[in-house]
Amino acid sequence: MGPNVKRLYWLAIALLLAVHFAGAASAMGLVLLTGVLQTLHALAAHRHWRHLTVQVRVVFLGLLLIGRMPGLWPLHLLQLVGTSALLVADYCLLARLLAMLPWNRRGPISVDFVRRMLLTPPAPGPITARVPSQANPTPSRRP
């Protein structure tokens, strides 16, 4: 799945969420449909749930479903804010949080790792390519 296709999916979801909050109740059905299509497309492209791209879409879709429960609609507002941040600044908090899970990193979790994961400036491409999952130890020097 190319970067332009990814952006189109997220743009459609952000716009449909905005339309939903503007009062069009039927827009949520289209948000869910777009989320399902995006998730299936990512799964077909990457062929495994462990790929971070697939994980982000599955969790996002799950949050869409959970947000439909009574009183949990603010989740959809957070998703609109998060999707907008992704589109405007290439910052995806969900991807950064998922990248810290044990199956997505090689080394132990540390305060420094969490800080770097959350505060590394946004840039195109996966966060895992910019923040190593394991600190590179400094080689010891013999006297």
SVG drawing of the C-alpha trace seen along z (x, -y; Angstrom):
<svg xmlns="http://www.w3.org/2000/svg" viewBox="-28 -21 74 34">
<polyline fill="none" stroke="black" stroke-width="0.4" points="0.0,0.0 1.6,-3.2 1.9,-6.4 -0.6,-8.3 -3.2,-5.5 -2.6,-5.5 -3.1,-9.3 -6.3,-9.0 -7.8,-6.5 -6.9,-8.7 -8.2,-11.8 -11.5,-10.1 -11.8,-8.9 -11.0,-12.4 -13.5,-14.1 -16.2,-11.6 -15.6,-11.9 -15.9,-15.7 -19.1,-15.3 -20.4,-12.9 -19.6,-15.6 -21.3,-18.2 -24.5,-16.2 -24.7,-13.6 -25.4,-10.4 -25.0,-8.3 -21.4,-9.4 -20.3,-7.0 -21.3,-4.0 -19.1,-5.3 -16.2,-5.8 -16.6,-2.2 -16.7,-1.0 -13.6,-3.0 -11.9,-1.7 -12.7,1.9 -11.5,1.5 -8.3,-0.2 -7.6,2.6 -8.2,5.3 -6.1,3.5 -3.2,3.2 -3.5,6.8 -3.5,7.9 -0.4,5.7 1.6,6.8 0.2,10.3 0.6,10.4 -1.1,8.8 2.3,8.1 3.2,5.5 2.8,2.1 0.7,0.7 -1.8,3.5 -1.8,3.1 -2.5,-0.6 -5.5,0.0 -6.9,2.8 -6.7,0.8 -8.1,-2.3 -11.1,-0.2 -11.6,1.3 -11.7,-2.2 -14.3,-3.2 -16.4,-0.3 -15.9,-0.9 -16.7,-4.6 -20.2,-3.6 -21.1,-2.4 -23.2,-4.7 -21.1,-7.5 -17.9,-6.6 -18.3,-9.0 -15.3,-11.1 -13.1,-8.3 -14.3,-9.4 -13.3,-13.0 -9.8,-11.8 -9.6,-9.8 -10.5,-12.9 -7.8,-14.9 -5.2,-12.1 -6.0,-11.6 -5.8,-15.3 -2.4,-15.3 -1.3,-12.5 -2.4,-14.3 -1.0,-17.7 2.2,-16.9 2.9,-13.1 2.6,-12.5 0.8,-9.3 0.5,-8.8 -1.2,-5.4 1.7,-4.0 4.2,-5.3 2.3,-3.7 1.9,-0.4 5.6,-0.4 6.4,-0.2 4.5,3.1 6.8,6.1 6.2,7.8 7.1,4.6 10.5,3.9 13.6,5.9 15.0,4.4 13.8,3.6 11.5,0.6 13.1,-2.4 12.1,-5.9 14.6,-7.1 13.1,-4.8 9.6,-6.1 10.7,-9.7 12.4,-9.2 9.4,-7.3 6.9,-10.0 9.1,-13.1 11.0,-12.3 9.9,-15.0 7.3,-13.9 8.6,-13.0 7.3,-10.8 7.8,-7.1 7.5,-4.7 8.5,-5.8 10.3,-2.5 12.8,-3.5 13.7,-6.7 13.7,-5.4 15.7,-2.3 13.8,0.3 17.0,1.1 19.7,-1.3 23.0,-0.9 25.5,-0.2 28.7,-2.1 31.6,0.3 33.9,0.5 37.6,-0.5 40.4,1.5 43.2,-0.5"/>
</svg>
